Amino acid sequence: MGEVNSFCIDHDKLEKGVYIYRKDGDVITYDVRMKKPNGGDYLSNGAIHTFEHLLSTVARGSRFGDAVLYVGPMGCRTGFFFLLRDSVSRADTLSLIREAFAFVKNFEGTIPGSRREECGNYAEHDLSEAKAVAEDMLAVLADWTEEKTAYPQ
């Protein structure tokens, strides 16, 4: 069995931010790291679920929606993977991610897709935690650049 790429990254060196995890053909997988790995503070299931609905809504509804392949949580509960076609530049990707976190931070109302008939676990959402994490990430990403998207060595 071959090694899984993410297991080759020293998670003790990772901080919150956005990294390019891998490139497969015309698909770029971004590591949107919202919590410090092994830091003892992780996303709750309710916050993850809320982020999944809201980040997907923004990304798929954006001008880059046709290039969005997947927005989904990491099993370790420290962030999300965001898969896009490489037709979206890194600068535009960072802008889209900032826009998505701003949307979550300011969101009011019913979470899209959260009715019983739309979702397999409609009752498990935590908008208040998602908003707090989004606000924190906006501060982290305020000066994030394309150069910072490389994993630390």
C-alpha positions as CSV (number, residue, x, y, z in Angstrom):
1,M,0.0,0.0,0.0
2,G,1.3,3.5,-0.8
3,E,1.5,6.3,1.6
4,V,-1.4,8.8,1.8
5,N,-0.1,12.3,1.0
6,S,-1.6,14.0,4.0
7,F,0.2,11.6,6.3
8,C,3.5,12.9,4.9
9,I,2.9,16.5,6.1
10,D,4.3,17.4,9.5
11,H,1.1,18.5,11.2
12,D,3.0,19.9,14.1
13,K,4.3,22.6,11.8
14,L,0.9,23.5,10.4
15,E,-0.9,26.7,11.4
16,K,-4.4,27.9,10.5
17,G,-4.4,29.1,6.8
18,V,-4.9,27.9,3.3
19,Y,-2.5,25.5,1.7
20,I,-2.3,23.6,-1.6
21,Y,-2.6,20.0,-0.7
22,R,-2.2,18.5,-4.1
23,K,-2.7,18.9,-7.8
24,D,-4.3,16.1,-9.9
25,G,-4.6,16.9,-13.6
26,D,-6.7,20.1,-13.7
27,V,-7.9,19.7,-10.1
28,I,-6.3,21.6,-7.1
29,T,-7.1,20.4,-3.6
30,Y,-6.8,23.2,-1.1
31,D,-6.4,22.5,2.6
32,V,-8.4,25.1,4.5
33,R,-7.0,24.7,8.0
34,M,-9.3,26.3,10.5
35,K,-7.8,24.9,13.7
36,K,-4.2,24.1,14.7
37,P,-3.6,20.4,14.3
38,N,-3.2,18.5,17.6
39,G,-4.0,21.7,19.4
40,G,-6.8,20.4,21.6
41,D,-9.4,22.7,20.0
42,Y,-11.4,21.2,17.2
43,L,-14.5,22.0,15.2
44,S,-17.6,20.5,16.7
45,N,-19.8,18.3,14.5
46,G,-22.5,21.0,14.5
47,A,-20.1,23.7,13.3
48,I,-18.6,21.4,10.7
49,H,-22.1,20.6,9.4
50,T,-23.0,24.3,9.3
51,F,-19.8,25.2,7.5
52,E,-20.5,22.4,5.0
53,H,-23.8,23.9,4.1
54,L,-22.8,27.5,4.1
55,L,-19.3,27.2,2.4
56,S,-20.9,25.0,-0.3
57,T,-23.7,27.5,-0.9
58,V,-21.2,30.4,-1.4
59,A,-18.7,28.4,-3.4
60,R,-21.2,26.8,-5.8
61,G,-23.2,30.1,-6.1
62,S,-20.1,32.1,-7.0
63,R,-18.9,33.1,-10.4
64,F,-16.5,30.1,-10.1
65,G,-19.3,27.7,-9.2
66,D,-18.7,25.5,-12.3
67,A,-15.1,25.0,-11.2
68,V,-16.1,23.9,-7.7
69,L,-15.9,20.1,-7.3
70,Y,-16.1,19.5,-3.6
71,V,-16.2,21.3,-0.3
72,G,-16.0,19.0,2.7
73,P,-14.6,18.5,6.2
74,M,-11.5,16.7,7.3
75,G,-12.0,13.8,9.6
76,C,-9.7,15.3,12.2
77,R,-12.1,18.3,12.5
78,T,-9.4,20.9,11.9
79,G,-10.6,22.1,8.6
80,F,-12.0,21.5,5.1
81,F,-10.8,20.3,1.7
82,F,-11.8,22.6,-1.2
83,L,-11.4,21.1,-4.6
84,L,-11.4,23.4,-7.6
85,R,-10.5,23.2,-11.3
86,D,-7.2,25.0,-11.9
87,S,-9.0,27.5,-14.2
88,V,-9.5,29.4,-10.9
89,S,-6.3,31.3,-10.0
90,R,-4.8,31.0,-6.5
91,A,-5.6,34.7,-5.9
92,D,-9.2,34.2,-6.9
93,T,-9.4,31.1,-4.7
94,L,-8.1,33.0,-1.7
95,S,-10.6,35.8,-2.5
96,L,-13.5,33.2,-2.7
97,I,-12.5,31.6,0.6
98,R,-12.4,35.0,2.3
99,E,-15.8,35.8,0.8
100,A,-17.2,32.5,2.1
101,F,-15.9,33.1,5.6
102,A,-17.4,36.6,5.6
103,F,-20.7,35.1,4.5
104,V,-20.6,32.7,7.4
105,K,-19.6,35.3,9.9
106,N,-22.5,37.6,8.9
107,F,-25.1,34.9,8.2
108,E,-28.5,35.2,9.7
109,G,-31.6,33.1,9.1
110,T,-32.2,29.5,8.1
111,I,-29.2,27.5,7.0
112,P,-29.6,26.5,3.4
113,G,-30.5,22.9,3.0
114,S,-31.2,22.4,6.7
115,R,-34.8,21.2,6.5
116,R,-35.5,17.6,7.3
117,E,-36.4,16.7,3.7
118,E,-33.1,18.3,2.5
119,C,-30.6,16.9,5.0
120,G,-29.8,13.6,6.6
121,N,-28.9,15.2,10.0
122,Y,-30.9,18.4,9.8
123,A,-31.0,19.0,13.6
124,E,-27.2,19.1,14.1
125,H,-26.0,22.6,13.3
126,D,-24.1,25.2,15.3
127,L,-24.2,28.5,13.6
128,S,-22.8,30.5,16.6
129,E,-19.6,28.4,16.6
130,A,-19.3,28.5,12.8
131,K,-19.6,32.3,13.0
132,A,-16.9,32.6,15.6
133,V,-14.5,30.3,13.7
134,A,-15.3,32.3,10.5
135,E,-14.4,35.6,12.2
136,D,-11.2,34.1,13.5
137,M,-10.3,32.8,10.0
138,L,-11.0,36.2,8.4
139,A,-8.3,37.6,10.7
140,V,-5.9,34.7,9.8
141,L,-6.5,35.2,6.0
142,A,-6.5,39.0,6.0
143,D,-2.8,39.0,4.8
144,W,-2.7,35.5,3.4
145,T,-0.9,35.4,0.1
146,E,-0.3,33.0,-2.7
147,E,3.2,32.4,-1.5
148,K,1.8,31.2,1.9
149,T,-0.2,28.4,0.2
150,A,2.9,26.1,0.3
151,Y,3.1,23.8,3.3
152,P,5.7,24.7,5.9
153,Q,8.9,22.6,5.6
